[in-house]
């Protein structure tokens, strides 16, 4: 009974390159959006600590906008998944690299929807709909490039992957938590996520999003 939204993804030409965001879910394993990395990609390259790293696509969800990437002996701090329930009006924080610079939004959970994908990729999967509350920095002009980035709850745990926005309505859509949890279990990534420290526990000092 969840409301349906439709999103069309356009393929790239042979001389084009797309940018998105990914994050580590286990050593050498990264999550991102399927429209960022999919079977039509000639190459997938991650920028880790300022260095370009080749990645391979390990899994493309057949319905949801989710992809699992793998690298060889290159990783980042593992981010934990939230396994508890989330509720309407909960706060979320989405992060990514619009215009190749760190940016973020603060969002309020409105409810559930279903996202129907067409064009470059197809499928219909559950998503969460959020109302954008604030942007960091305030001057952030657009959210393009944040697709595939993590969405944290107030405890510093992952509750979604950012996959679409509606600029006119001020909405953000994220992959539903159960899709992330099922992927984690299917690929035996649970142990790494379960023992990972929340982001709030590993962050040191103040992080500026305006530099």
Order of alpha helices (4+ residues) and beta strands (2+ residues): beta-beta-beta-beta-beta-beta-beta-beta-beta-beta-beta-beta-alpha-alpha-alpha
